[in-house]
Every structure is written in C-alpha cells, then in structure tokens.
Amino acid sequence: MTGYIPTLAQADELHHKIAPSQVAYDLIHTHCVIIATITRQLVRRQNALFMRRCTLPKDAPELTGKCGGKGDLPASGRVTDSANGSAFGAYSGDDDVETNAINGANGGVDDTQSQANAGANSGAGDTGSRTNPAINDGAGDVSAHVTPAVLAQKRNNSNVLDGINATVPPTDGVSGGIVPPRLLDENLAVVGAMLHDIGTYLVLKHDGSDGEKLQFDGPNYILHGLRGYDWLLSQGVDESIAQFARNHTGVGLTRDQVVAQGLPLPPADYVPMNLEQEVVMVADKYNSKSIPPRFLTAEAYARKARRFGSDNERQWLDLVKKYGVPDIPALAKKFDMKLDE
Ligand SMILES: [Fe+2]
C-alpha cells in the first residue's frame, strides 16, 4: 500500500477540494452518494448469500446460477476476482454523455447536456444534505419476506428477473444474486463508490459559475475515469481506491474496444480488478447524472445496453443475475428523483 484509504469524511473533503463550483458538487457528489448507497446494498446482499452458502439446497439458484430464464449464467459464470479484460464485455456508456461521446456525437450536444442546461441550477443545493444521511444509515436490515415494493419491482423488471426463484429472502432491498467466492469488503467498496466519479469534475465544459449552465465536455467525458484515477493518486490516495475511478465505465471497457472505437484513451483494459470494483461498476448503472438526475431500473439499463448490441445487453443481464436487483423504485422515491422503468 502506497497511499491512504480515505474515510467517508475524507472522501467528502476530496469532492470539495476538486469541485469547481457548488452546482457541480451538488450534481456529482449526490450521484456518488447514491452509487455508494446502492453499492452498500449490493455488497450486503453478496455477503448475506455467502453466509448462507453452506445451508442452501444444492440446486438453489443462488449456488447454481441456473435461474430458469433466458439469462442463465454460462457454466463458467462470471465470478472472478482478477483482471480479465474479456470477462466484462463491451463498453455501453455510463450515461448519455458517454454514450454520445463514444458514438461521435458532434461536440457532445446531447440529451444529457440539454437537460443539464435546463436544470443544473434548479436548487440542487439541498440535495446533498438530503442525501448525505443515506450513505451512513445502512442499518443492514434483512427483510424476512418479499415486500410489496419488491414484488412491484419484479413486475417492473419482469424480463430481467424472469425465472428467478431465489431461495434467500431479499437483503437490504436486493433480491436474487449468486453466492460470491468470498466476503466482500463493504468499506472499501463504499469509499470507492464515493470517489468513482471524482474525475467528472475535470471534464466539465461549463461549471455553472461562468454564466453558462453546468455542462459536461461530451467528447472528453470518456476520460473522466482515467483523470480521476490520476488525480486521486496525486492526492496521496491509495491505488486500491483510485482504481474504482479508473475501472467503472459501462460494463467494462477493454483495450480492444478502446482501439476499435478510436477512443481518446491510452490503449489498455479499463475493467474491474476485483469484486468490489465490479459492484461499483454495476451500481453506477442505476443512476444517471443527467439533469435532472434519474434512476434507471435494471430493465431500463438493459434497453440502453441493447443499443450497443446483444452482447452488451447479455453482459449486463449476467451482472444483474450475479448481483441481484436492488429496489430502485424505492431509492428513486427516497432520493426524490425520476425513474426510468
Ligand atoms: Fe457514476
């Protein structure tokens, strides 16, 4: 270890240090709080499944990955804890800004930026204070029964959850998922989630303080992961945390894709290096920094991934099967944000 592992308070300090404006802080920090909240839920679900592994029926879907639906995991599964560029599939875009950047949109004028122009100053100042408690309030309650919210969510994600008959009741609102090969480090993942998008402060076209409304620099948005990684290292943050910034794009961005798509990144694999990083990459897909920010159900993101091909969609669905489905409608309500179903 060559650097320090920030506390949550230090992660907030890093946001304040790099944020060029209050409106940028409000948008990006709030998104990170949400992703950290989802990350905590997914990690607790994984760890609950791990603790149950010895008492589950041998044919339990949490052990076999055989969920009966179209998205059955391949025999080898996707459970890995080492870098493997090919394991995480094609780039699908973190949000609309990246999506258009990768598709060569002219100057990054896209839906996200249009929305940013429309709403970046719309009172996001109280969002952080409203959402900050969420990251610290994870009591880790384990629901004993499938709640109405979960059932409603299953209806909303009927294609994604098709055939899942989980043996283990939902954990922290997360249903389904596959038993992991080890316990996950909750603190590492949550701190990583809080800092995963720190580089997006460095790819703003307008930071909201120059008379223009907040706007990302579309063509360069794809650089935010690497820039965030470099910035965190420059601040003395440990490599193990900086990697969360580097390796969360889409469903994994491989060297081949960087080259084939002519992305403005040094040719390399930008894929999760361990399970904690993979959880943050997955959690990140459930919330967009569009203005106004919004949540996406697993099914909504599957539709988005589909635009980049069936392989991309399949990789996302495999990740959903692996980590289970969070109660996104409940989170949208909690954070008072729009939901794409
Ligand atoms: Fe993000």
Boltz pocket constraint, residues with backbone or C-beta under 6 A from the ligand:
constraints:
  - pocket:
      binder: B
      contacts: [[A, 31], [A, 35], [A, 94], [A, 196], [A, 197], [A, 284], [A, 287]]
      max_distance: 6.0
